[in-house]
Structures are given as C-alpha cells and as structure tokens.
Amino acid sequence: MTKDTLVYVGTYTETIRFGSGKILEGRGEGIYLYRLDHASGALELVGKTIGITNPSYLAFDPTQRFLYAVSELKTCEGRPSGSVSAFRVDPKTGSLAFLNKRLTHGTDPCHVLVDKAGAYVFVANFMSGSICVLPILEDGSLGEPSDFIQHQGSSIDPLRQTGPHAHSVTLDRANRFAFVPDLGLDKLMVYRFDRGRGQLEPNAVPWTKGKPGAGPRHLAFHPGGRLAFLINELDCTLAALAYDGRQGTFRARQVVPTLPEGFQGANSCAGVQVSSSGTYVYGSNRGHDSIVIYRIDPRTGRLTYVGHEPTQGKTPRNFGIDPSGRFLLVANQDSNSIVTFRIQTRTGRLQPTGQVAQVPTAVCVKFRRPDPR
C-alpha cells in the first residue's frame, strides 16, 4: 500500500464556453497524478489517466478506493448533458481503472461529491441549474440516477443570472442535509437527504437567500460542524454562517470582502477551504489572482482579515489543503500550473515554497491520504 500523499488534478481537455461568455481552450490530457514531497512540497508526476473529456472536478469515496470525475460538457451521447465517470484506485500505485460512465442529465456538470457513507454521488450541473444523484454499486461503479432536481428562477445580473446555475453540493457532518449554492438564484438551497432512497426533499426552510447579485458558489464547513463559510462568485464576498444541524438552517453572522480595499479590476471568486485546525478560512480570487486569508474566532465564528497571497499564476480555481495541514496547493487554470504554498500554523499566512508543477488548464486538486498500514 502506498505511504505517499498522492495528488490528483482535474483539467480541461477541450474548448469550453463558460457562463460568463469566456471561451477557454482546454489543453489538458485528462486526470494527472502526482506524488507530494512531504518535506519540500514538490510534486512529482506519476502518471495520467487519458481518454476522459474535461474531467474538471474530482471526488473520492470515503474509503478512497474509488474516484469520480465529472465531464464538463454541454452534449454527451447526442443529448444535452454532461457525464460522470467512476474509477477504481490501485492501492499500491494510485493509478485509475475506468469502471463506467453515466449521464448527469444536465449541462456543464462542474462539481461532484460522494456522501459520507460512500453510497451516493451528487453532481451539480452548472449551466442547466440541476442536481443529479446516482447510487454507487458494490464494485464502485455508478447506477442509474436515483433522483434529479431542476432548479427554477433567476436574479438581477443580466448576464450571469438569467436562469438557475447550481454550482456545488455539500453535505453536513451528519449526512442529513445537502446544500446547493445556486449562483443564478442567489440562494443556498437546502435539501433533506433520504439515505435509504437516495433522494433529496426540500427542507422545511428550503433556502437561505443571499444578497441580490452575490452569486453563491461553494460552501465549506468548519471542522466543528456548527459554522460554515459561503463564497460568493459575483460580488466577491465571503459569508460566515452559523449552522443549526437539527433544522438544517443557516444564520448569517458576517459578510466580508475577498478583495483588498481599492482594487478596481475585474474579479470573480472560486474556491473556499477551512484549515484542518479550524483556525483559518481561505478563498480564491480570479482576476486579483490571490488567496484571501481570514482568521476564525473560535467562540463567535466571526472573521478577522489576515492578508492576501498572490497565487503566482492566473485564474486560481480550486485549491486544496493536504491531509497534514502543512501545504496549500493552488490550480492556476490560465497559467497552467499547480503552485505549492506552506501554511504558517501560527499566523495562517501562506509562504511560497518555490515549487511549481506545469499542468495544462488545471482546475481541481484532490489528495489521497497515505495508507496508515
């Protein structure tokens, strides 16, 4: 069994048109596999899984025996749909063996998540604004969808919010509720998760409404489970939320900017992550090309500004904190790089390590923990 931390990177392999209207020429070859050096933060290329189109976002099951990847497409098999693929992970080498593929029944799937029991895969279809739930079979492959939900509505932005745009799915620690930030609706949708049937039902309080034009994108829970942080793509803010796990509801405590005062350029936010210690929260700025850092008050959950760290590349998308909590890796989509930073435990600041891996149109970074045996 491997004793290394392995890093899987999702990429764009073909041209894609985003909701903003931007057209990106995908240059990747598939899913890239790296070995992380625990001392220096360097990434050593181990291999690639080719033959999968636009595997932009990845997710492991809880056992890390299987990996799931969306194919961010507007058409698949002649239908207006993307797809999601299942892979078996070799326990010794980390290489991926294809199992099967299913349609997501919506366009441009941009996020995938496995529930905490390893029984279902959730996919957010961004462009069409829908959620698809698929059961995981005994061998790790995917069954036909057990549920599909189509969002309806719009908000105030005449370009980005003319319809629904489901951007991600997050589950609470108890595996009871699923949360879907919908950029097009300015809502954080809330569903009760029926684990027996693999279906989602609107919660008694079915959403948390954000500021018009905010564009909610990703949600990250604090390790304690009673706080969450929602990053808003369009108005470049980060919301600190108190979570009631009995009711599946949120209460806004604070909204802070992700950009420094006085910044005048174009920017949109992407990822959000909480440090393994629960002391800091990080968010990515595309345009300012930085990671914003806030300290989390352990008693109130309120945020105090720490600083910004340039990502040493263009258009930081997803980023990840390695299982040891020592390194933060940023996928700079438009400069084709993964840049490694060391996390300063005492201050939360990011220190460049000088380690850069060249990965064409990199999007997503996911870690596979070393096997404890």
C-alpha positions as a LaTeX table, in Angstrom:
\begin{tabular}{lrrr}
\hline
Residue & $x$ (\AA) & $y$ (\AA) & $z$ (\AA) \\
\hline
Met1 & 0.00 & 0.00 & 0.00 \\
Thr2 & 1.27 & 3.48 & $-0.79$ \\
Lys3 & 2.83 & 5.54 & 2.01 \\
Asp4 & 2.80 & 8.70 & $-0.10$ \\
Thr5 & 0.30 & 11.50 & $-0.34$ \\
Leu6 & $-0.95$ & 11.42 & $-3.91$ \\
Val7 & $-2.40$ & 14.45 & $-5.68$ \\
Tyr8 & $-4.98$ & 14.12 & $-8.46$ \\
Val9 & $-5.53$ & 17.09 & $-10.76$ \\
Gly10 & $-8.59$ & 17.57 & $-12.96$ \\
Thr11 & $-8.18$ & 19.54 & $-16.20$ \\
Tyr12 & $-9.98$ & 20.83 & $-19.26$ \\
Thr13 & $-9.11$ & 18.82 & $-22.36$ \\
Glu14 & $-11.39$ & 20.52 & $-24.89$ \\
Thr15 & $-12.69$ & 24.00 & $-25.62$ \\
Ile16 & $-15.40$ & 25.14 & $-23.20$ \\
Arg17 & $-17.65$ & 28.19 & $-23.06$ \\
Phe18 & $-18.30$ & 29.40 & $-19.50$ \\
Gly19 & $-21.42$ & 31.10 & $-18.16$ \\
Ser20 & $-19.53$ & 34.40 & $-18.25$ \\
Gly21 & $-19.17$ & 34.04 & $-22.02$ \\
Lys22 & $-15.44$ & 33.40 & $-21.80$ \\
Ile23 & $-14.16$ & 30.66 & $-24.12$ \\
Leu24 & $-11.25$ & 28.57 & $-22.84$ \\
Glu25 & $-9.17$ & 26.24 & $-24.97$ \\
Gly26 & $-8.61$ & 23.14 & $-22.87$ \\
Arg27 & $-5.05$ & 21.86 & $-23.14$ \\
Gly28 & $-5.01$ & 19.07 & $-20.56$ \\
Glu29 & $-4.80$ & 15.36 & $-21.32$ \\
Gly30 & $-7.07$ & 14.06 & $-18.57$ \\
Ile31 & $-6.52$ & 13.43 & $-14.86$ \\
Tyr32 & $-2.93$ & 13.96 & $-13.72$ \\
Leu33 & $-1.40$ & 12.06 & $-10.80$ \\
Tyr34 & 1.42 & 13.47 & $-8.67$ \\
Arg35 & 3.33 & 12.43 & $-5.56$ \\
Leu36 & 3.69 & 15.16 & $-2.91$ \\
Asp37 & 7.09 & 15.52 & $-1.22$ \\
His38 & 6.28 & 15.98 & 2.48 \\
Ala39 & 9.43 & 17.99 & 3.12 \\
Ser40 & 9.59 & 20.44 & 0.22 \\
Gly41 & 6.04 & 20.46 & $-1.16$ \\
Ala42 & 7.32 & 19.46 & $-4.61$ \\
Leu43 & 5.09 & 17.48 & $-6.95$ \\
Glu44 & 6.49 & 14.53 & $-8.89$ \\
Leu45 & 4.46 & 13.39 & $-11.89$ \\
Val46 & 3.47 & 9.74 & $-11.50$ \\
Gly47 & 1.08 & 9.26 & $-14.38$ \\
Lys48 & $-2.04$ & 10.38 & $-16.30$ \\
Thr49 & $-5.45$ & 8.95 & $-16.97$ \\
Ile50 & $-6.38$ & 9.87 & $-20.53$ \\
Gly51 & $-9.49$ & 9.28 & $-22.60$ \\
Ile52 & $-11.83$ & 11.28 & $-20.37$ \\
Thr53 & $-13.09$ & 14.64 & $-21.65$ \\
Asn54 & $-12.98$ & 17.77 & $-19.46$ \\
Pro55 & $-12.60$ & 15.99 & $-16.09$ \\
Ser56 & $-12.81$ & 19.34 & $-14.32$ \\
Tyr57 & $-13.82$ & 18.23 & $-10.82$ \\
Leu58 & $-13.00$ & 15.10 & $-8.84$ \\
Ala59 & $-14.15$ & 13.39 & $-5.64$ \\
Phe60 & $-13.10$ & 10.30 & $-3.66$ \\
Asp61 & $-15.41$ & 7.97 & $-1.78$ \\
Pro62 & $-14.71$ & 7.79 & 1.99 \\
Thr63 & $-12.52$ & 4.67 & 1.62 \\
Gln64 & $-10.52$ & 6.31 & $-1.19$ \\
Arg65 & $-10.83$ & 3.09 & $-3.19$ \\
Phe66 & $-12.87$ & 4.88 & $-5.88$ \\
Leu67 & $-12.66$ & 8.24 & $-7.62$ \\
Tyr68 & $-15.42$ & 10.04 & $-9.51$ \\
Ala69 & $-14.91$ & 12.70 & $-12.18$ \\
Val70 & $-17.40$ & 14.90 & $-13.99$ \\
Ser71 & $-17.01$ & 15.59 & $-17.69$ \\
Glu72 & $-17.97$ & 19.26 & $-18.06$ \\
Leu73 & $-19.85$ & 19.10 & $-21.37$ \\
Lys74 & $-22.93$ & 20.61 & $-22.99$ \\
Thr75 & $-23.68$ & 17.50 & $-25.06$ \\
Cys76 & $-22.94$ & 13.83 & $-24.44$ \\
Glu77 & $-24.17$ & 10.82 & $-26.40$ \\
Gly78 & $-26.25$ & 13.17 & $-28.53$ \\
Arg79 & $-28.13$ & 14.63 & $-25.56$ \\
Pro80 & $-27.94$ & 17.97 & $-23.70$ \\
Ser81 & $-25.95$ & 16.51 & $-20.82$ \\
Gly82 & $-22.55$ & 16.06 & $-19.29$ \\
Ser83 & $-21.40$ & 12.86 & $-17.63$ \\
Val84 & $-19.73$ & 11.46 & $-14.53$ \\
Ser85 & $-17.21$ & 8.61 & $-14.60$ \\
Ala86 & $-16.24$ & 6.09 & $-11.93$ \\
Phe87 & $-12.68$ & 4.77 & $-11.45$ \\
Arg88 & $-11.11$ & 2.16 & $-9.20$ \\
Val89 & $-7.92$ & 3.37 & $-7.48$ \\
Asp90 & $-4.97$ & 0.97 & $-7.42$ \\
Pro91 & $-3.99$ & 0.76 & $-3.71$ \\
Lys92 & $-0.28$ & 0.45 & $-4.50$ \\
Thr93 & 0.28 & 2.90 & $-7.33$ \\
Gly94 & $-2.75$ & 5.20 & $-7.15$ \\
Ser95 & $-3.45$ & 4.69 & $-10.88$ \\
Leu96 & $-7.06$ & 4.75 & $-12.07$ \\
Ala97 & $-9.01$ & 1.98 & $-13.79$ \\
Phe98 & $-12.19$ & 3.05 & $-15.57$ \\
Leu99 & $-15.38$ & 1.38 & $-14.32$ \\
Asn100 & $-18.28$ & 3.11 & $-16.07$ \\
Lys101 & $-19.90$ & 6.41 & $-17.03$ \\
Arg102 & $-23.38$ & 7.84 & $-16.55$ \\
Leu103 & $-25.13$ & 10.89 & $-17.96$ \\
Thr104 & $-25.84$ & 13.70 & $-15.47$ \\
His105 & $-28.99$ & 14.82 & $-17.35$ \\
Gly106 & $-27.89$ & 18.45 & $-17.19$ \\
Thr107 & $-25.29$ & 20.57 & $-18.93$ \\
Asp108 & $-21.79$ & 21.52 & $-17.78$ \\
Pro109 & $-21.55$ & 19.44 & $-14.59$ \\
Cys110 & $-18.93$ & 21.31 & $-12.57$ \\
His111 & $-18.89$ & 19.64 & $-9.15$ \\
Val112 & $-19.11$ & 16.11 & $-7.77$ \\
Leu113 & $-19.40$ & 14.86 & $-4.19$ \\
Val114 & $-19.71$ & 11.45 & $-2.52$ \\
Asp115 & $-21.89$ & 11.18 & 0.59 \\
Lys116 & $-20.26$ & 10.26 & 3.88 \\
Ala117 & $-21.48$ & 6.65 & 3.75 \\
Gly118 & $-20.00$ & 6.15 & 0.28 \\
Ala119 & $-23.40$ & 5.19 & $-1.12$ \\
Tyr120 & $-24.27$ & 8.04 & $-3.49$ \\
Val121 & $-22.65$ & 10.52 & $-5.86$ \\
Phe122 & $-24.05$ & 14.05 & $-6.17$ \\
Val123 & $-23.42$ & 16.14 & $-9.28$ \\
Ala124 & $-24.15$ & 19.85 & $-9.79$ \\
Asn125 & $-25.00$ & 20.72 & $-13.40$ \\
Phe126 & $-23.99$ & 24.36 & $-13.64$ \\
Met127 & $-25.31$ & 25.65 & $-16.94$ \\
Ser128 & $-28.74$ & 23.99 & $-16.74$ \\
Gly129 & $-29.05$ & 24.51 & $-12.97$ \\
Ser130 & $-29.82$ & 20.99 & $-11.74$ \\
Ile131 & $-28.71$ & 18.27 & $-9.32$ \\
Cys132 & $-28.30$ & 14.58 & $-10.17$ \\
Val133 & $-27.96$ & 11.82 & $-7.54$ \\
Leu134 & $-26.52$ & 8.44 & $-8.56$ \\
Pro135 & $-26.13$ & 5.29 & $-6.43$ \\
Ile136 & $-22.71$ & 3.69 & $-6.03$ \\
Leu137 & $-22.83$ & $-0.03$ & $-6.72$ \\
Glu138 & $-20.85$ & $-2.67$ & $-4.82$ \\
Asp139 & $-17.94$ & $-2.60$ & $-7.27$ \\
Gly140 & $-17.70$ & 1.20 & $-7.17$ \\
Ser141 & $-19.44$ & 1.76 & $-10.50$ \\
Leu142 & $-22.45$ & 4.07 & $-10.83$ \\
Gly143 & $-26.07$ & 3.04 & $-11.21$ \\
Glu144 & $-28.83$ & 4.97 & $-12.94$ \\
Pro145 & $-29.86$ & 8.19 & $-11.15$ \\
Ser146 & $-31.95$ & 7.79 & $-8.02$ \\
Asp147 & $-33.00$ & 11.44 & $-8.12$ \\
Phe148 & $-32.86$ & 14.55 & $-10.28$ \\
Ile149 & $-33.84$ & 18.08 & $-9.29$ \\
Gln150 & $-34.20$ & 21.01 & $-11.69$ \\
His151 & $-33.94$ & 24.49 & $-10.16$ \\
Gln152 & $-36.11$ & 27.34 & $-11.43$ \\
Gly153 & $-35.81$ & 31.11 & $-11.29$ \\
Ser154 & $-33.35$ & 33.95 & $-11.84$ \\
Ser155 & $-31.84$ & 37.01 & $-10.18$ \\
Ile156 & $-30.63$ & 40.50 & $-11.06$ \\
Asp157 & $-27.44$ & 40.07 & $-13.12$ \\
Pro158 & $-28.48$ & 40.33 & $-16.81$ \\
Leu159 & $-25.60$ & 38.12 & $-17.99$ \\
Arg160 & $-24.92$ & 35.62 & $-15.23$ \\
Gln161 & $-28.31$ & 35.22 & $-13.52$ \\
Thr162 & $-30.95$ & 34.81 & $-16.23$ \\
Gly163 & $-31.58$ & 31.25 & $-15.02$ \\
Pro164 & $-30.52$ & 28.77 & $-12.34$ \\
His165 & $-26.87$ & 27.73 & $-12.05$ \\
Ala166 & $-26.27$ & 25.07 & $-9.40$ \\
His167 & $-22.57$ & 25.30 & $-8.59$ \\
Ser168 & $-21.76$ & 22.68 & $-5.96$ \\
Val169 & $-23.17$ & 20.23 & $-3.41$ \\
Thr170 & $-22.08$ & 19.99 & 0.24 \\
Leu171 & $-23.39$ & 17.65 & 2.96 \\
Asp172 & $-23.40$ & 18.34 & 6.66 \\
Arg173 & $-21.36$ & 16.19 & 9.04 \\
Ala174 & $-24.39$ & 14.07 & 9.98 \\
Asn175 & $-25.13$ & 13.23 & 6.31 \\
Arg176 & $-28.70$ & 14.51 & 6.86 \\
Phe177 & $-28.83$ & 17.66 & 4.75 \\
Ala178 & $-27.49$ & 18.62 & 1.31 \\
Phe179 & $-26.72$ & 22.24 & 0.42 \\
Val180 & $-26.56$ & 23.63 & $-3.10$ \\
Pro181 & $-25.33$ & 27.18 & $-3.73$ \\
Asp182 & $-27.13$ & 28.37 & $-6.87$ \\
Leu183 & $-25.29$ & 31.27 & $-8.49$ \\
Gly184 & $-28.22$ & 32.15 & $-10.75$ \\
Leu185 & $-30.78$ & 32.35 & $-7.95$ \\
Asp186 & $-28.70$ & 33.97 & $-5.18$ \\
Lys187 & $-29.88$ & 31.16 & $-2.92$ \\
Leu188 & $-28.25$ & 28.46 & $-0.83$ \\
Met189 & $-30.72$ & 25.66 & $-1.43$ \\
Val190 & $-31.33$ & 23.18 & 1.41 \\
Tyr191 & $-32.50$ & 19.57 & 1.00 \\
Arg192 & $-33.17$ & 16.73 & 3.38 \\
Phe193 & $-31.22$ & 13.68 & 2.22 \\
Asp194 & $-33.13$ & 10.39 & 2.30 \\
Arg195 & $-30.24$ & 7.95 & 2.57 \\
Gly196 & $-32.45$ & 4.91 & 2.05 \\
Arg197 & $-33.84$ & 6.02 & $-1.30$ \\
Gly198 & $-31.01$ & 8.28 & $-2.42$ \\
Gln199 & $-33.37$ & 11.19 & $-2.87$ \\
Leu200 & $-33.47$ & 14.86 & $-1.92$ \\
Glu201 & $-36.52$ & 16.59 & $-0.47$ \\
Pro202 & $-36.86$ & 20.36 & 0.06 \\
Asn203 & $-36.19$ & 21.28 & 3.66 \\
Ala204 & $-38.89$ & 22.92 & 5.79 \\
Val205 & $-36.82$ & 26.08 & 5.28 \\
Pro206 & $-35.88$ & 25.36 & 1.65 \\
Trp207 & $-33.20$ & 28.02 & 1.15 \\
Thr208 & $-31.12$ & 30.80 & 2.60 \\
Lys209 & $-31.45$ & 33.93 & 0.47 \\
Gly210 & $-28.28$ & 35.89 & $-0.28$ \\
Lys211 & $-27.75$ & 39.47 & $-1.34$ \\
Pro212 & $-29.07$ & 40.08 & $-4.90$ \\
Gly213 & $-26.20$ & 39.72 & $-7.34$ \\
Ala214 & $-23.91$ & 37.92 & $-4.89$ \\
Gly215 & $-23.71$ & 34.68 & $-6.89$ \\
Pro216 & $-23.13$ & 31.94 & $-4.26$ \\
Arg217 & $-20.65$ & 29.31 & $-5.45$ \\
His218 & $-19.11$ & 27.00 & $-2.83$ \\
Leu219 & $-19.77$ & 26.17 & 0.83 \\
Ala220 & $-17.19$ & 24.85 & 3.33 \\
Phe221 & $-17.96$ & 23.64 & 6.84 \\
His222 & $-15.80$ & 24.28 & 9.88 \\
Pro223 & $-14.45$ & 21.01 & 11.40 \\
Gly224 & $-16.71$ & 21.56 & 14.41 \\
Gly225 & $-19.79$ & 21.39 & 12.17 \\
Arg226 & $-21.57$ & 24.44 & 13.63 \\
Leu227 & $-20.08$ & 27.05 & 11.30 \\
Ala228 & $-19.91$ & 27.28 & 7.51 \\
Phe229 & $-18.43$ & 29.69 & 5.01 \\
Leu230 & $-20.04$ & 30.56 & 1.68 \\
Ile231 & $-18.00$ & 32.21 & $-1.06$ \\
Asn232 & $-19.90$ & 34.42 & $-3.50$ \\
Glu233 & $-18.50$ & 34.50 & $-7.02$ \\
Leu234 & $-20.06$ & 37.67 & $-8.40$ \\
Asp235 & $-19.83$ & 40.27 & $-5.62$ \\
Cys236 & $-16.55$ & 38.81 & $-4.28$ \\
Thr237 & $-17.59$ & 38.27 & $-0.68$ \\
Leu238 & $-17.28$ & 35.55 & 1.94 \\
Ala239 & $-20.20$ & 34.90 & 4.30 \\
Ala240 & $-19.74$ & 33.39 & 7.77 \\
Leu241 & $-22.82$ & 31.34 & 8.69 \\
Ala242 & $-24.00$ & 29.70 & 11.91 \\
Tyr243 & $-25.47$ & 26.24 & 11.27 \\
Asp244 & $-28.34$ & 24.54 & 13.10 \\
Gly245 & $-27.82$ & 20.83 & 12.45 \\
Arg246 & $-31.24$ & 19.87 & 13.82 \\
Gln247 & $-33.17$ & 22.09 & 11.44 \\
Gly248 & $-30.70$ & 22.27 & 8.55 \\
Thr249 & $-30.78$ & 26.07 & 8.62 \\
Phe250 & $-28.22$ & 28.85 & 8.49 \\
Arg251 & $-27.99$ & 32.27 & 10.09 \\
Ala252 & $-25.66$ & 34.88 & 8.62 \\
Arg253 & $-23.16$ & 36.24 & 11.12 \\
Gln254 & $-20.88$ & 38.30 & 8.90 \\
Val255 & $-20.10$ & 39.09 & 5.26 \\
Val256 & $-16.55$ & 40.20 & 4.39 \\
Pro257 & $-14.82$ & 41.16 & 1.12 \\
Thr258 & $-12.41$ & 38.83 & $-0.64$ \\
Leu259 & $-10.63$ & 41.74 & $-2.35$ \\
Pro260 & $-8.34$ & 44.38 & $-0.87$ \\
Glu261 & $-9.75$ & 47.87 & $-0.45$ \\
Gly262 & $-9.29$ & 49.97 & $-3.57$ \\
Phe263 & $-8.96$ & 47.11 & $-6.08$ \\
Gln264 & $-10.56$ & 48.23 & $-9.36$ \\
Gly265 & $-10.02$ & 45.32 & $-11.77$ \\
Ala266 & $-12.36$ & 42.54 & $-12.85$ \\
Asn267 & $-12.56$ & 39.62 & $-10.42$ \\
Ser268 & $-14.65$ & 36.59 & $-9.61$ \\
Cys269 & $-14.30$ & 34.17 & $-6.70$ \\
Ala270 & $-13.94$ & 30.40 & $-6.93$ \\
Gly271 & $-12.90$ & 28.07 & $-4.08$ \\
Val272 & $-13.18$ & 28.19 & $-0.29$ \\
Gln273 & $-11.40$ & 25.96 & 2.24 \\
Val274 & $-11.11$ & 25.86 & 6.05 \\
Ser275 & $-7.79$ & 24.88 & 7.58 \\
Ser276 & $-7.65$ & 21.47 & 9.27 \\
Ser277 & $-7.21$ & 23.27 & 12.62 \\
Gly278 & $-10.39$ & 25.25 & 12.02 \\
Thr279 & $-8.50$ & 28.47 & 12.70 \\
Tyr280 & $-8.39$ & 29.98 & 9.20 \\
Val281 & $-10.53$ & 30.15 & 6.07 \\
Tyr282 & $-9.13$ & 30.71 & 2.58 \\
Gly283 & $-10.81$ & 31.89 & $-0.64$ \\
Ser284 & $-9.55$ & 32.24 & $-4.22$ \\
Asn285 & $-9.80$ & 35.41 & $-6.34$ \\
Arg286 & $-9.68$ & 35.09 & $-10.14$ \\
Gly287 & $-8.53$ & 38.42 & $-11.57$ \\
His288 & $-6.77$ & 39.68 & $-8.47$ \\
Asp289 & $-5.16$ & 36.20 & $-8.64$ \\
Ser290 & $-4.80$ & 35.73 & $-4.92$ \\
Ile291 & $-5.84$ & 33.70 & $-1.92$ \\
Val292 & $-7.56$ & 35.78 & 0.76 \\
Ile293 & $-6.98$ & 34.67 & 4.36 \\
Tyr294 & $-9.25$ & 35.26 & 7.36 \\
Arg295 & $-8.87$ & 34.12 & 10.96 \\
Ile296 & $-11.93$ & 32.44 & 12.51 \\
Asp297 & $-12.89$ & 33.39 & 16.06 \\
Pro298 & $-13.38$ & 30.02 & 17.82 \\
Arg299 & $-16.15$ & 31.39 & 20.03 \\
Thr300 & $-18.21$ & 33.56 & 17.70 \\
Gly301 & $-17.16$ & 32.37 & 14.25 \\
Arg302 & $-16.52$ & 35.94 & 13.17 \\
Leu303 & $-13.73$ & 36.64 & 10.72 \\
Thr304 & $-10.66$ & 38.85 & 11.07 \\
Tyr305 & $-8.66$ & 39.78 & 8.00 \\
Val306 & $-5.14$ & 38.29 & 7.83 \\
Gly307 & $-3.98$ & 39.10 & 4.29 \\
His308 & $-3.77$ & 38.21 & 0.61 \\
Glu309 & $-1.21$ & 35.92 & $-1.02$ \\
Pro310 & $-0.60$ & 36.13 & $-4.80$ \\
Thr311 & $-1.07$ & 32.71 & $-6.39$ \\
Gln312 & 1.91 & 33.17 & $-8.75$ \\
Gly313 & $-0.33$ & 32.36 & $-11.66$ \\
Lys314 & $-3.51$ & 33.32 & $-13.49$ \\
Thr315 & $-7.09$ & 32.45 & $-12.60$ \\
Pro316 & $-6.84$ & 30.32 & $-9.45$ \\
Arg317 & $-9.73$ & 27.85 & $-9.50$ \\
Asn318 & $-9.94$ & 25.08 & $-6.94$ \\
Phe319 & $-7.22$ & 24.73 & $-4.32$ \\
Gly320 & $-6.60$ & 22.14 & $-1.64$ \\
Ile321 & $-5.02$ & 21.70 & 1.78 \\
Asp322 & $-3.05$ & 18.46 & 2.09 \\
Pro323 & $-4.04$ & 15.93 & 4.79 \\
Ser324 & $-1.18$ & 17.00 & 7.07 \\
Gly325 & $-2.42$ & 20.61 & 7.02 \\
Arg326 & 1.06 & 21.85 & 6.06 \\
Phe327 & 0.63 & 22.68 & 2.38 \\
Leu328 & $-1.93$ & 24.51 & 0.24 \\
Leu329 & $-1.86$ & 23.75 & $-3.49$ \\
Val330 & $-3.46$ & 26.16 & $-5.99$ \\
Ala331 & $-4.64$ & 25.24 & $-9.50$ \\
Asn332 & $-3.91$ & 28.28 & $-11.70$ \\
Gln333 & $-6.13$ & 27.49 & $-14.70$ \\
Asp334 & $-4.95$ & 30.11 & $-17.18$ \\
Ser335 & $-1.22$ & 29.85 & $-16.45$ \\
Asn336 & $-1.24$ & 26.03 & $-16.49$ \\
Ser337 & 0.29 & 25.45 & $-13.07$ \\
Ile338 & $-0.09$ & 23.97 & $-9.62$ \\
Val339 & 1.74 & 26.14 & $-7.08$ \\
Thr340 & 2.60 & 24.87 & $-3.59$ \\
Phe341 & 2.48 & 27.11 & $-0.50$ \\
Arg342 & 3.46 & 26.25 & 3.05 \\
Ile343 & 0.82 & 27.16 & 5.65 \\
Gln344 & 2.23 & 29.11 & 8.60 \\
Thr345 & 0.47 & 27.49 & 11.54 \\
Arg346 & 0.78 & 30.45 & 13.89 \\
Thr347 & $-0.45$ & 33.15 & 11.52 \\
Gly348 & $-2.34$ & 31.28 & 8.78 \\
Arg349 & $-0.32$ & 33.07 & 6.13 \\
Leu350 & 0.95 & 31.29 & 3.03 \\
Gln351 & 4.66 & 31.03 & 2.27 \\
Pro352 & 5.69 & 30.23 & $-1.32$ \\
Thr353 & 7.84 & 27.09 & $-1.46$ \\
Gly354 & 9.15 & 27.78 & $-4.97$ \\
Gln355 & 7.60 & 24.50 & $-6.11$ \\
Val356 & 5.55 & 24.75 & $-9.31$ \\
Ala357 & 4.17 & 21.87 & $-11.40$ \\
Gln358 & 3.18 & 22.58 & $-15.01$ \\
Val359 & $-0.34$ & 21.23 & $-15.62$ \\
Pro360 & $-2.28$ & 22.42 & $-18.69$ \\
Thr361 & $-5.60$ & 24.16 & $-17.83$ \\
Ala362 & $-5.58$ & 22.79 & $-14.28$ \\
Val363 & $-8.90$ & 23.06 & $-12.43$ \\
Cys364 & $-9.18$ & 20.80 & $-9.39$ \\
Val365 & $-6.78$ & 19.40 & $-6.77$ \\
Lys366 & $-7.68$ & 16.35 & $-4.65$ \\
Phe367 & $-5.49$ & 14.43 & $-2.19$ \\
Arg368 & $-5.34$ & 10.72 & $-1.42$ \\
Arg369 & $-4.08$ & 10.13 & 2.10 \\
Pro370 & $-1.17$ & 7.76 & 2.79 \\
Asp371 & $-2.34$ & 4.31 & 3.86 \\
Pro372 & $-1.81$ & 4.06 & 7.66 \\
Arg373 & $-0.66$ & 0.44 & 7.38 \\
\hline
\end{tabular}
